[in-house]
Amino acid sequence: MSPPTIGGFHDGRGEFYSQETLDGRAILVRFVISDITATASHLSRRFSDDGGKHWEVNWIATDSRM
């Protein structure tokens, strides 16, 4: 189970942050939910090990309703 995130939606885009541990190091995690329509959305997850100065994309997903 992942730690809780903080954040919210503004102008149709969601940004949520948490702090996790990866290989024994504390990292920031940012989830971005964008391109939201009635039938689809785009999600990306990014990691930062330098306090948010640089972000590495870890996961990208485009979800659509069937």
N, CA and C atoms as an extended XYZ file, in Angstrom:
198
Properties=species:S:1:pos:R:3:atomname:S:1:resname:S:1:resid:I:1 pbc="F F F"
N         0.840       -1.166        0.000 N   MET     1
C         0.000        0.000        0.000 CA  MET     1
C         0.889        1.235        0.000 C   MET     1
N         0.545        2.201       -0.811 N   SER     2
C         1.330        3.428       -0.938 CA  SER     2
C         0.979        4.410        0.169 C   SER     2
N         1.932        5.288        0.515 N   PRO     3
C         1.632        6.334        1.498 CA  PRO     3
C         0.588        7.304        0.945 C   PRO     3
N        -0.108        8.008        1.824 N   PRO     4
C        -1.101        8.981        1.354 CA  PRO     4
C        -0.457       10.093        0.533 C   PRO     4
N        -1.240       10.651       -0.373 N   THR     5
C        -0.774       11.769       -1.187 CA  THR     5
C        -1.485       13.041       -0.764 C   THR     5
N        -0.864       14.180       -1.088 N   ILE     6
C        -1.520       15.468       -0.886 CA  ILE     6
C        -1.575       16.156       -2.248 C   ILE     6
N        -2.552       16.990       -2.436 N   GLY     7
C        -2.692       17.713       -3.698 CA  GLY     7
C        -4.149       17.874       -4.033 C   GLY     7
N        -4.424       18.143       -5.301 N   GLY     8
C        -5.794       18.328       -5.726 CA  GLY     8
C        -5.875       18.689       -7.193 C   GLY     8
N        -7.092       19.015       -7.607 N   PHE     9
C        -7.374       19.363       -8.996 CA  PHE     9
C        -7.533       20.876       -9.135 C   PHE     9
N        -7.003       21.405      -10.225 N   HIS    10
C        -7.153       22.820      -10.556 CA  HIS    10
C        -7.206       22.933      -12.074 C   HIS    10
N        -8.240       23.565      -12.583 N   ASP    11
C        -8.405       23.756      -14.031 CA  ASP    11
C        -8.324       22.442      -14.808 C   ASP    11
N        -8.933       21.378      -14.273 N   GLY    12
C        -8.997       20.113      -14.981 CA  GLY    12
C        -7.730       19.278      -14.951 C   GLY    12
N        -6.792       19.635      -14.078 N   ARG    13
C        -5.523       18.892      -13.959 CA  ARG    13
C        -5.296       18.585      -12.484 C   ARG    13
N        -4.935       17.354      -12.196 N   GLY    14
C        -4.662       16.965      -10.821 CA  GLY    14
C        -3.180       16.752      -10.585 C   GLY    14
N        -2.669       17.268       -9.481 N   GLU    15
C        -1.279       17.022       -9.080 CA  GLU    15
C        -1.285       16.586       -7.626 C   GLU    15
N        -0.660       15.444       -7.382 N   PHE    16
C        -0.622       14.859       -6.053 CA  PHE    16
C         0.809       14.443       -5.736 C   PHE    16
N         1.227       14.642       -4.479 N   TYR    17
C         2.599       14.386       -4.061 CA  TYR    17
C         2.619       13.463       -2.850 C   TYR    17
N         3.671       12.658       -2.756 N   SER    18
C         3.907       11.851       -1.569 CA  SER    18
C         5.406       11.673       -1.397 C   SER    18
N         5.785       11.127       -0.257 N   GLN    19
C         7.190       10.796       -0.016 CA  GLN    19
C         7.257        9.296        0.220 C   GLN    19
N         8.150        8.633       -0.491 N   GLU    20
C         8.318        7.195       -0.382 CA  GLU    20
C         9.800        6.872       -0.201 C   GLU    20
N        10.090        5.605       -0.005 N   THR    21
C        11.466        5.143        0.113 CA  THR    21
C        11.761        4.217       -1.050 C   THR    21
N        12.872        4.455       -1.730 N   LEU    22
C        13.300        3.625       -2.851 CA  LEU    22
C        14.763        3.281       -2.649 C   LEU    22
N        15.074        2.000       -2.567 N   ASP    23
C        16.450        1.540       -2.331 CA  ASP    23
C        17.064        2.205       -1.100 C   ASP    23
N        16.252        2.376       -0.064 N   GLY    24
C        16.732        2.957        1.188 CA  GLY    24
C        16.842        4.464        1.208 C   GLY    24
N        16.460        5.147        0.102 N   ARG    25
C        16.542        6.608        0.028 CA  ARG    25
C        15.138        7.204        0.000 C   ARG    25
N        14.983        8.352        0.633 N   ALA    26
C        13.710        9.075        0.581 CA  ALA    26
C        13.591        9.763       -0.776 C   ALA    26
N        12.448        9.601       -1.422 N   ILE    27
C        12.200       10.255       -2.708 CA  ILE    27
C        10.828       10.916       -2.680 C   ILE    27
N        10.668       11.943       -3.502 N   LEU    28
C         9.359       12.545       -3.716 CA  LEU    28
C         8.715       11.854       -4.907 C   LEU    28
N         7.408       11.695       -4.831 N   VAL    29
C         6.647       11.098       -5.928 CA  VAL    29
C         5.555       12.084       -6.318 C   VAL    29
N         5.411       12.330       -7.610 N   ARG    30
C         4.375       13.252       -8.113 CA  ARG    30
C         3.510       12.503       -9.118 C   ARG    30
N         2.211       12.530       -8.891 N   PHE    31
C         1.233       11.971       -9.812 CA  PHE    31
C         0.547       13.132      -10.516 C   PHE    31
N         0.452       13.073      -11.821 N   VAL    32
C        -0.238       14.103      -12.586 CA  VAL    32
C        -1.345       13.432      -13.396 C   VAL    32
N        -2.569       13.908      -13.220 N   ILE    33
C        -3.717       13.425      -13.981 CA  ILE    33
C        -4.154       14.568      -14.878 C   ILE    33
N        -4.162       14.327      -16.199 N   SER    34
C        -4.455       15.398      -17.146 CA  SER    34
C        -5.265       14.871      -18.318 C   SER    34
N        -5.579       15.768      -19.239 N   ASP    35
C        -6.345       15.417      -20.447 CA  ASP    35
C        -7.606       14.640      -20.088 C   ASP    35
N        -8.308       15.122      -19.076 N   ILE    36
C        -9.494       14.434      -18.572 CA  ILE    36
C       -10.697       14.770      -19.439 C   ILE    36
N       -11.340       13.738      -19.946 N   THR    37
C       -12.582       13.892      -20.705 CA  THR    37
C       -13.616       12.944      -20.105 C   THR    37
N       -14.787       12.907      -20.692 N   ALA    38
C       -15.834       11.992      -20.220 CA  ALA    38
C       -15.459       10.532      -20.448 C   ALA    38
N       -14.523       10.280      -21.358 N   THR    39
C       -14.189        8.895      -21.699 CA  THR    39
C       -12.716        8.531      -21.520 C   THR    39
N       -11.871        9.470      -21.104 N   ALA    40
C       -10.442        9.142      -21.006 CA  ALA    40
C        -9.716       10.073      -20.035 C   ALA    40
N        -8.525        9.648      -19.622 N   SER    41
C        -7.634       10.490      -18.824 CA  SER    41
C        -6.204        9.989      -19.008 C   SER    41
N        -5.261       10.857      -18.672 N   HIS    42
C        -3.832       10.559      -18.802 CA  HIS    42
C        -3.214       10.666      -17.414 C   HIS    42
N        -2.407        9.670      -17.029 N   LEU    43
C        -1.769        9.656      -15.721 CA  LEU    43
C        -0.274        9.471      -15.898 C   LEU    43
N         0.517       10.242      -15.165 N   SER    44
C         1.957       10.010      -15.132 CA  SER    44
C         2.427       10.056      -13.686 C   SER    44
N         3.448        9.258      -13.402 N   ARG    45
C         4.064        9.238      -12.080 CA  ARG    45
C         5.547        9.537      -12.267 C   ARG    45
N         6.074       10.421      -11.425 N   ARG    46
C         7.470       10.846      -11.548 CA  ARG    46
C         8.151       10.775      -10.189 C   ARG    46
N         9.448       10.463      -10.204 N   PHE    47
C        10.248       10.395       -8.989 CA  PHE    47
C        11.277       11.522       -8.972 C   PHE    47
N        11.573       12.022       -7.778 N   SER    48
C        12.646       13.007       -7.604 CA  SER    48
C        13.444       12.639       -6.365 C   SER    48
N        14.759       12.531       -6.513 N   ASP    49
C        15.598       12.255       -5.348 CA  ASP    49
C        16.414       13.480       -4.930 C   ASP    49
N        16.065       14.648       -5.516 N   ASP    50
C        16.783       15.882       -5.160 CA  ASP    50
C        15.828       16.974       -4.680 C   ASP    50
N        14.758       16.557       -4.019 N   GLY    51
C        13.833       17.529       -3.440 CA  GLY    51
C        12.905       18.201       -4.431 C   GLY    51
N        12.743       17.634       -5.618 N   GLY    52
C        11.821       18.185       -6.605 CA  GLY    52
C        12.462       19.073       -7.655 C   GLY    52
N        13.785       19.170       -7.667 N   LYS    53
C        14.458       19.979       -8.692 CA  LYS    53
C        14.390       19.300      -10.058 C   LYS    53
N        14.538       17.982      -10.065 N   HIS    54
C        14.480       17.203      -11.299 CA  HIS    54
C        13.533       16.031      -11.097 C   HIS    54
N        12.787       15.691      -12.132 N   TRP    55
C        11.808       14.606      -12.059 CA  TRP    55
C        12.087       13.585      -13.150 C   TRP    55
N        12.025       12.314      -12.782 N   GLU    56
C        12.188       11.215      -13.726 CA  GLU    56
C        10.842       10.515      -13.889 C   GLU    56
N        10.367       10.425      -15.121 N   VAL    57
C         9.093        9.755      -15.383 CA  VAL    57
C         9.268        8.270      -15.114 C   VAL    57
N         8.359        7.719      -14.315 N   ASN    58
C         8.414        6.316      -13.949 CA  ASN    58
C         7.253        5.532      -14.548 C   ASN    58
N         6.144        6.196      -14.810 N   TRP    59
C         4.948        5.501      -15.278 CA  TRP    59
C         4.093        6.463      -16.093 C   TRP    59
N         3.576        6.007      -17.225 N   ILE    60
C         2.638        6.778      -18.034 CA  ILE    60
C         1.494        5.855      -18.424 C   ILE    60
N         0.273        6.322      -18.258 N   ALA    61
C        -0.895        5.521      -18.623 CA  ALA    61
C        -1.967        6.425      -19.224 C   ALA    61
N        -2.596        5.941      -20.260 N   THR    62
C        -3.774        6.595      -20.807 CA  THR    62
C        -4.931        5.634      -20.629 C   THR    62
N        -5.899        6.042      -19.836 N   ASP    63
C        -7.055        5.195      -19.547 CA  ASP    63
C        -8.240        5.666      -20.372 C   ASP    63
N        -8.986        4.709      -20.903 N   SER    64
C       -10.186        5.077      -21.658 CA  SER    64
C       -11.321        4.135      -21.293 C   SER    64
N       -12.508        4.672      -21.336 N   ARG    65
C       -13.708        3.910      -21.040 CA  ARG    65
C       -14.048        3.030      -22.226 C   ARG    65
N       -14.411        1.813      -21.958 N   MET    66
C       -14.779        0.883      -23.038 CA  MET    66
C       -16.286        0.817      -23.197 C   MET    66
